[in-house]
Amino acid sequence: MSDKMIGIQLYTVRGECQKDFKGTLRALAEMGYRGVEFAGNYGGMSPADLAAFLHSLGLSAAGMHVSVEDILNFRSDAYAYARALNNTFLTTSLPGEVKKDWPATVDRLVQAAATAYANGFVFTYHNHSEEAVASGGVTALDQALARVSILQFELDTYWLTKGGQNPAAFIRRYTGRAPQIHLKDMDPADSSFAEVGRGSLDMPGIVAAARAAGARWLIVEQDTCKRPSLESARISIEALQRIG
């Protein structure tokens, strides 16, 4: 597997980013990560300064998690950062809406996708477990896929599993529609978050499926860590490098 495909969601190391943003990104680059996915923290830097800093580290923007409101507002700071960072993907998630009014939520996703595309970006939807639960053989993600031809997905392996899906099979099902994959493992003891390769998920199979399905970024994310987050980040990328 090319290291160029491996990124990390900065939410994983959010505490370290709050303490030392530049030092944290420098450490991630030294570990071998080639992309970082932002989640609202830009280190207090202007778009141009952040772009220059990433370039100095050999890092690329693997995506940006932003609100639907920011995507619909083409004057939002999200677009300024996305342009400066040469970022492709604008991502959001709305798991709480599945049981409230998913058809209406999909309408919002249609608008967000159209606005992002009109501004030169790709909108991707990040799933949690709620969207992956099948009813009559169909998931909320399937419903969105069927209704929105331009909608792309950032599929999360942990939440797919929690929703009752086989991640590798689901990724193959979404061939050409999931340019970003969140690699997140599951501790078999208590179903909590685990470093890639330290849990029960078939990561070699998932990586192979992601590559075959045309994923552009494999993004490590660990919502909570049982050890220092930079140590967890190192464990995950070393596991991915061993997968090859």
Secondary structure, DSSP 8 states (H G I E B T S, - for coil): --GGGEEEEGGGGHHHHHH-HHHHHHHHHHHT--EEEESS--TT--HHHHHHHHHHHT-EEEEEE--HHHHH-TTSHHHHHHHHTT--EEEE--GGGHHHHHHHHHHHHHHHHHHHHHTT-EEEEE--SGGG--BTTB-HHHHHHHH-TT-EEEEEHHHHHHTT--HHHHHHHTTTT-SEEEE-EE-TTTS-EE-TTSSSS-HHHHHHHHHHTT-SEEEE--SS-SS-HHHHHHHHHHHHHHH-
